[in-house]
Amino acid sequence: MASFADKLFMISLILLMVSVVVSGVGFQFLKWKSQVENELDEEPKSSSARKKAAMDRQDKSLKRIGRSYLFWIALGGMLLSVVLSELGG
């Protein structure tokens, strides 16, 4: 039973990482250079405007993660594996 709980936890952890990349963060790190160049080409913004834009992007990412079914399935699998490991001794 403990072996099954361990495998379930690892699968859920991998699923959680995949859901965060797909739903929330995405592949922004690949587009980062182009975003920086676009920001440099635009009119100079104030520091507070850049920070606000960055915070807005992060908030949208977190909302997408919260609405993701994969995220909640992964969390449920992790909780189930913890319960199984406790019951199994």
Number of C-alpha atoms within 10 A of each C-alpha: 12 15 12 12 21 16 12 20 22 16 14 24 17 13 19 21 14 16 22 20 15 15 21 22 17 14 11 12 10 9 10 11 11 12 13 10 10 11 13 11 9 8 8 10 11 9 8 9 11 13 12 12 11 11 12 12 13 14 13 13 17 16 12 17 21 15 12 16 12 20 22 17 15 23 17 14 21 21 16 16 23 17 12 18 17 12 10 11 7
